[in-house]
Amino acid sequence: MFHVEHKEKVMIDKSRLEAKVAACGIALSGAQLDQLDRYAEVLVEYNQKVNLTAITDPEGIEDKHFVDSLLFASQPQVAGRMVDVGTGAGFPGIVAKIYKPDLDLTLMEPTGKRVTFLQYACEQLGLTGVEFAKERAEEAARKQWREAFDLAGARAVASLPVLAEYCLPLVKIGGSFLAMKGSAAADELTAARGAIQKLGGKLVTMQDLTLPNGDPRSLILCEKVSATPSVYPRNGGKIAKAPLK
């Protein structure tokens, strides 16, 4: 069990968050708002010991972690068996699980300290049906997770050509890859078109959104239309140094 010295709790403003997501067409129950409030508390407390996030003020957590993740989670493709690649402190995966409790979620994260946090957070939030994979995505796709998921999602992990090679090999044919991107989304998509096709994917849409604080966000949706060739993913060094074109 993880213990910290008692400090004043930093918790979100639930009514403010409820209004923000309502403006995006998203409705949260009282129980879901309570879970998000508790998640913020656990995140900020644990962050004193393990570096999880630079965002620890209540409104920053609301906008940049929760609203951001809920815009992802509210997409119809977020269903069935989902892997959150490089989930870090659990975004967007844990928020998606709170919003859609029936989601069969795998949180994939190579850093052991973060995996320990994810297990602790899910326990504190009462979330069940979550698998924890201490794996690099490019290695996981060589194991039992290859083409195993209905959806691979990721936020702020890598540029889109690199991210596609991490994520698309994990997605089954007919499934989806949904990437959360910032202001460079259009340029990244242009650079990634060849990679998406080579990996068995097909671009469906790019949806431009804005967070309550004004930050731009884009959701890039690809469908898996054919099996990923067995040569992909390459090893992590090659993926980063020579992204697919």
HELIX and SHEET records of a PDB file:
HELIX    1   1 LYS A   14  ALA A   22  1                                   9    
HELIX    2   2 GLY A   30  ASN A   47  1                                  18    
HELIX    3   3 PRO A   58  GLY A   60  1                                   3    
HELIX    4   4 ILE A   61  VAL A   67  3                                   7    
HELIX    5   5 ASP A   68  ALA A   73  1                                   6    
HELIX    6   6 GLY A   93  TYR A   99  1                                   7    
HELIX    7   7 GLY A  112  LEU A  125  1                                  14    
HELIX    8   8 ALA A  137  ALA A  140  1                                   4    
HELIX    9   9 LEU A  160  CYS A  167  1                                   8    
HELIX   10  10 LEU A  168  LEU A  170  5                                   3    
HELIX   11  11 ALA A  185  LYS A  198  1                                  14    
HELIX   12  12 GLY A  236  LYS A  241  1                                   6    
SHEET    1   A 7 VAL A 130  ALA A 133  0                                        
SHEET    2   A 7 ASP A 104  MET A 108  1                                        
SHEET    3   A 7 ARG A  81  VAL A  85  1                                        
SHEET    4   A 7 PHE A 149  ARG A 155  1                                        
SHEET    5   A 7 VAL A 171  LYS A 181  1                                        
SHEET    6   A 7 PRO A 216  LYS A 224 -1                                        
SHEET    7   A 7 GLY A 201  THR A 210 -1                                        
END                                                                             
